[in-house]
Amino acid sequence: MVAAAIVLGLALAFCFGTSDYLSKGLVGKVGSYRATVYTLATSGALVAVPSLFLGEARRTTYADGAILGVIACSTFAAFAFMYRGYQRGNLSVVSPVVNSFPIFSVGFSVLVLGVRISGGVLLALTGVILGVLLVSTDMSVLGSARRTLTPGVPEALAASVLFAVALTSLGDGYSRMGYLLPPISARAGGALVGLLAGAASGQDLRPFRGPPLVRLLAMAALEAAGLFAFGLASFYSSGLAALPITTTLAGMGAVFTVGFALLLLKERVMLNHAVGIAVIVTSVAALLYLTA
């Protein structure tokens, strides 16, 4: 059961990390809001196919409906903040902050569910916090009157918290309702939330074509595959017991995103950013080991 959760978690990290890399080019062309709505809508259509085969229709309670609502709203908001962060900053800096959500997932478990953690886990969480502080600081302006956070990092921190809420709620939804409704709510429901909010706030929601559409389809396929892996891990690996392992591994998606950004986009980072990235990735890996 644990081995399955680890393998599927690594597949999830690759899919989400590669999708994040591709999103940099998309948000630059169509904007972060349109990228969010169309990525969720397209991946939602792809997610619906395996959901119909693996899922089983059942009557839902008011509590189930509330969980589905939390999944949809938090997923949309997390993607919107993440893509906005990618639009404003470097992938190699923003992605590790976004993917530090395991610290918040564990925090929710401790504060909400009353789960106890060991000293080693606490040390790993402290490492993530230190890494976030390092990548959040622009050292070039520390000695001047103008002090600012690294571009994209505030949005990345918001996305990290929201992804922790979304994935924790999604895992709970799988354990309660099976495979049919939770993934559809995460993607199609999230797209619907974005569509309604965008229409109300006057966002540009026009469809697009050409190279951006090709990139969108690739991202949607990766997002759907990652969500499929997460569902299998949650549904077939002792339900919520696999959740800490799978969500922590999902945070390793930053390894793929940062690697692509440094190798293919030729991004350059400051020394403290590089150290912070290494600290975050190492701390998340340690958290995986300690929670497994």
C-alpha positions as CSV (number, residue, x, y, z in Angstrom):
1,M,0.0,0.0,0.0
2,V,2.8,2.4,0.9
3,A,4.8,1.5,-2.2
4,A,1.7,2.2,-4.4
5,A,1.3,5.6,-2.7
6,I,4.9,6.5,-3.4
7,V,5.0,5.4,-7.0
8,L,1.7,7.2,-7.7
9,G,2.9,10.2,-5.8
10,L,6.0,10.4,-8.0
11,A,3.8,10.2,-11.1
12,L,1.7,13.0,-9.7
13,A,4.8,15.1,-9.1
14,F,6.0,14.6,-12.6
15,C,2.7,15.5,-14.2
16,F,2.0,18.6,-12.1
17,G,5.6,19.8,-12.3
18,T,5.7,19.5,-16.1
19,S,2.4,21.2,-16.4
20,D,3.6,24.0,-14.2
21,Y,6.6,24.4,-16.5
22,L,4.4,24.6,-19.6
23,S,2.1,27.1,-17.9
24,K,4.8,29.8,-18.0
25,G,4.4,30.2,-21.7
26,L,0.6,30.0,-21.6
27,V,0.0,32.7,-19.0
28,G,2.4,35.0,-20.9
29,K,0.2,34.7,-24.0
30,V,-3.4,34.6,-22.6
31,G,-3.1,35.9,-19.0
32,S,-3.3,34.0,-15.7
33,Y,-7.0,34.1,-15.3
34,R,-7.9,32.7,-18.7
35,A,-5.2,30.1,-18.3
36,T,-6.7,29.0,-15.0
37,V,-10.3,28.7,-16.3
38,Y,-9.4,26.9,-19.5
39,T,-6.9,24.6,-17.9
40,L,-9.4,23.5,-15.3
41,A,-12.2,23.1,-17.8
42,T,-10.1,21.1,-20.3
43,S,-8.6,18.8,-17.7
44,G,-12.1,18.5,-16.2
45,A,-13.4,17.0,-19.5
46,L,-10.5,14.6,-19.5
47,V,-10.9,13.6,-15.9
48,A,-14.6,12.8,-16.4
49,V,-13.7,9.9,-18.7
50,P,-12.0,7.6,-16.1
51,S,-14.3,8.9,-13.4
52,L,-17.3,7.4,-15.3
53,F,-15.6,4.0,-15.4
54,L,-14.0,4.0,-11.9
55,G,-16.7,6.0,-10.0
56,E,-20.0,4.9,-8.7
57,A,-23.0,7.1,-8.4
58,R,-24.4,7.4,-4.9
59,R,-26.6,9.8,-3.0
60,T,-24.7,12.6,-1.4
61,T,-25.3,14.3,1.9
62,Y,-25.2,18.0,2.7
63,A,-21.7,17.4,4.2
64,D,-20.6,15.8,1.0
65,G,-21.9,18.8,-0.9
66,A,-20.0,21.1,1.4
67,I,-16.8,19.2,0.8
68,L,-17.3,19.3,-3.0
69,G,-17.8,23.0,-2.8
70,V,-14.6,23.5,-0.8
71,I,-12.7,21.3,-3.4
72,A,-14.0,23.4,-6.3
73,C,-13.4,26.8,-4.7
74,S,-10.0,26.1,-3.2
75,T,-8.8,24.4,-6.4
76,F,-9.8,27.4,-8.6
77,A,-8.2,29.9,-6.2
78,A,-5.0,27.9,-5.9
79,F,-4.5,27.7,-9.6
80,A,-5.4,31.4,-10.1
81,F,-2.8,32.5,-7.5
82,M,-0.2,30.0,-8.8
83,Y,-0.5,31.1,-12.5
84,R,-0.5,34.8,-11.4
85,G,2.8,34.0,-9.5
86,Y,4.3,32.3,-12.5
87,Q,3.3,35.3,-14.7
88,R,5.0,37.8,-12.3
89,G,8.1,35.9,-11.3
90,N,10.7,33.2,-12.2
91,L,9.5,29.6,-12.3
92,S,12.7,28.5,-10.6
93,V,11.8,30.7,-7.5
94,V,8.0,30.6,-7.5
95,S,7.5,26.9,-8.0
96,P,9.3,25.7,-4.8
97,V,7.2,28.1,-2.8
98,V,4.0,26.9,-4.4
99,N,5.0,23.3,-3.9
100,S,5.8,23.8,-0.2
101,F,2.1,23.0,0.5
102,P,2.9,19.8,2.4
103,I,3.9,22.0,5.4
104,F,0.3,23.4,5.4
105,S,-1.2,19.9,4.9
106,V,0.6,18.6,7.9
107,G,-0.3,21.8,9.8
108,F,-4.0,21.3,9.1
109,S,-3.7,17.7,10.3
110,V,-2.1,18.8,13.5
111,L,-4.4,21.8,14.2
112,V,-7.7,20.5,12.8
113,L,-7.4,16.7,13.2
114,G,-5.3,16.7,16.4
115,V,-2.5,14.6,14.8
116,R,0.8,14.5,16.8
117,I,4.1,15.0,15.0
118,S,7.6,14.0,15.9
119,G,10.6,16.3,16.4
120,G,12.0,15.2,13.1
121,V,8.8,16.3,11.3
122,L,8.9,19.6,13.1
123,L,12.5,20.1,12.0
124,A,11.6,19.4,8.4
125,L,8.7,21.9,8.6
126,T,11.1,24.5,10.0
127,G,13.3,23.9,7.0
128,V,10.5,24.6,4.6
129,I,9.8,27.9,6.4
130,L,13.4,28.8,6.3
131,G,13.6,28.0,2.6
132,V,10.5,30.1,1.9
133,L,12.0,33.0,3.7
134,L,15.2,32.7,1.6
135,V,13.4,32.6,-1.8
136,S,11.0,35.4,-0.7
137,T,13.7,38.0,-0.1
138,D,15.3,40.2,-2.7
139,M,18.8,40.6,-1.2
140,S,19.7,43.3,-3.7
141,V,17.5,45.9,-2.0
142,L,18.1,44.9,1.7
143,G,20.5,47.8,2.1
144,S,18.4,50.4,0.4
145,A,15.2,52.2,1.3
146,R,13.3,50.1,-1.2
147,R,12.6,46.6,0.3
148,T,10.3,44.2,-1.5
149,L,9.4,40.5,-1.7
150,T,10.6,38.5,-4.6
151,P,8.1,39.0,-7.5
152,G,5.5,36.1,-7.6
153,V,6.3,34.9,-4.1
154,P,3.2,36.4,-2.3
155,E,0.9,34.8,-4.8
156,A,2.9,31.5,-4.5
157,L,2.4,31.5,-0.7
158,A,-1.4,32.0,-1.1
159,A,-1.4,29.2,-3.7
160,S,0.5,26.9,-1.4
161,V,-2.1,27.3,1.4
162,L,-5.0,26.8,-1.0
163,F,-3.4,23.7,-2.6
164,A,-3.1,22.2,0.9
165,V,-6.8,22.8,1.5
166,A,-7.7,21.5,-2.0
167,L,-5.7,18.3,-1.8
168,T,-6.7,17.5,1.8
169,S,-10.4,18.0,0.9
170,L,-10.0,16.0,-2.2
171,G,-8.5,13.1,-0.3
172,D,-11.3,13.3,2.2
173,G,-13.8,13.4,-0.7
174,Y,-12.3,10.2,-2.3
175,S,-12.6,8.4,1.0
176,R,-16.2,9.5,1.5
177,M,-17.7,9.5,-2.0
178,G,-15.5,7.3,-4.1
179,Y,-13.9,8.3,-7.5
180,L,-16.8,9.8,-9.4
181,L,-17.6,13.3,-7.9
182,P,-14.4,14.6,-6.2
183,P,-12.2,14.8,-9.3
184,I,-15.0,16.3,-11.4
185,S,-15.6,18.9,-8.7
186,A,-11.9,19.7,-8.5
187,R,-11.6,20.5,-12.2
188,A,-15.0,21.1,-13.8
189,G,-16.3,22.6,-10.6
190,G,-13.3,24.8,-10.3
191,A,-13.7,26.0,-13.9
192,L,-17.3,26.8,-13.2
193,V,-16.3,28.9,-10.1
194,G,-13.8,30.7,-12.3
195,L,-16.3,31.3,-15.1
196,L,-18.9,32.7,-12.8
197,A,-16.4,34.9,-10.9
198,G,-14.8,36.0,-14.1
199,A,-18.1,37.0,-15.7
200,A,-19.1,39.0,-12.6
201,S,-15.8,40.8,-12.4
202,G,-15.4,41.5,-16.2
203,Q,-12.4,39.1,-16.8
204,D,-11.3,38.3,-20.4
205,L,-12.7,34.8,-21.0
206,R,-12.4,34.7,-24.8
207,P,-11.3,31.3,-26.2
208,F,-8.0,31.1,-28.0
209,R,-6.3,28.9,-30.6
210,G,-2.9,28.3,-32.2
211,P,0.2,27.4,-30.2
212,P,-1.4,28.5,-26.8
213,L,-4.2,26.0,-27.4
214,V,-1.7,23.2,-28.1
215,R,0.1,24.1,-24.9
216,L,-3.2,24.1,-23.0
217,L,-4.1,20.7,-24.2
218,A,-0.7,19.3,-23.1
219,M,-1.2,20.9,-19.7
220,A,-4.7,19.6,-19.4
221,A,-3.6,16.0,-20.2
222,L,-0.9,16.2,-17.6
223,E,-3.2,17.7,-15.0
224,A,-5.8,14.9,-15.7
225,A,-3.1,12.2,-15.5
226,G,-1.8,13.7,-12.2
227,L,-5.3,13.8,-10.7
228,F,-5.9,10.2,-11.8
229,A,-2.7,9.1,-10.0
230,F,-3.8,11.0,-6.9
231,G,-7.2,9.4,-7.0
232,L,-5.7,5.9,-7.3
233,A,-3.4,6.5,-4.4
234,S,-6.2,7.8,-2.2
235,F,-8.8,5.2,-3.3
236,Y,-6.7,2.1,-3.5
237,S,-4.0,2.8,-0.9
238,S,-6.0,2.7,2.4
239,G,-7.8,6.0,1.7
240,L,-6.7,8.8,4.0
241,A,-3.7,6.7,5.2
242,A,-2.0,7.4,1.9
243,L,-2.8,11.1,1.9
244,P,0.3,12.5,3.8
245,I,2.6,10.4,1.5
246,T,0.9,11.3,-1.7
247,T,0.5,15.0,-1.0
248,T,4.1,15.3,0.2
249,L,5.4,13.6,-2.9
250,A,3.3,16.0,-5.0
251,G,5.3,18.8,-3.5
252,M,8.3,17.3,-5.2
253,G,6.9,18.5,-8.5
254,A,9.0,21.6,-8.0
255,V,12.1,19.5,-8.8
256,F,10.8,19.0,-12.3
257,T,9.6,22.6,-12.7
258,V,12.8,24.1,-11.5
259,G,14.9,21.7,-13.6
260,F,13.0,22.6,-16.8
261,A,13.2,26.4,-15.9
262,L,17.0,26.4,-15.4
263,L,17.8,24.1,-18.3
264,L,15.3,25.2,-21.0
265,L,14.4,28.8,-20.0
266,K,17.9,29.6,-18.8
267,E,16.6,31.4,-15.7
268,R,19.1,32.8,-13.3
269,V,18.6,33.0,-9.6
270,M,20.4,34.8,-6.8
271,L,22.5,32.8,-4.3
272,N,19.9,33.1,-1.5
273,H,17.2,31.9,-3.9
274,A,19.3,28.9,-4.9
275,V,19.9,28.0,-1.3
276,G,16.3,28.5,-0.4
277,I,15.2,26.3,-3.3
278,A,17.6,23.5,-2.1
279,V,16.4,23.9,1.5
280,I,12.7,23.6,0.4
281,V,13.2,20.6,-1.8
282,T,15.4,18.8,0.8
283,S,12.9,19.6,3.6
284,V,10.0,18.3,1.6
285,A,11.9,15.1,0.8
286,A,12.7,14.7,4.6
287,L,9.0,15.3,5.4
288,L,8.1,12.5,3.0
289,Y,10.5,10.1,4.6
290,L,9.4,11.0,8.1
291,T,5.7,10.8,7.4
292,A,6.0,7.5,5.5
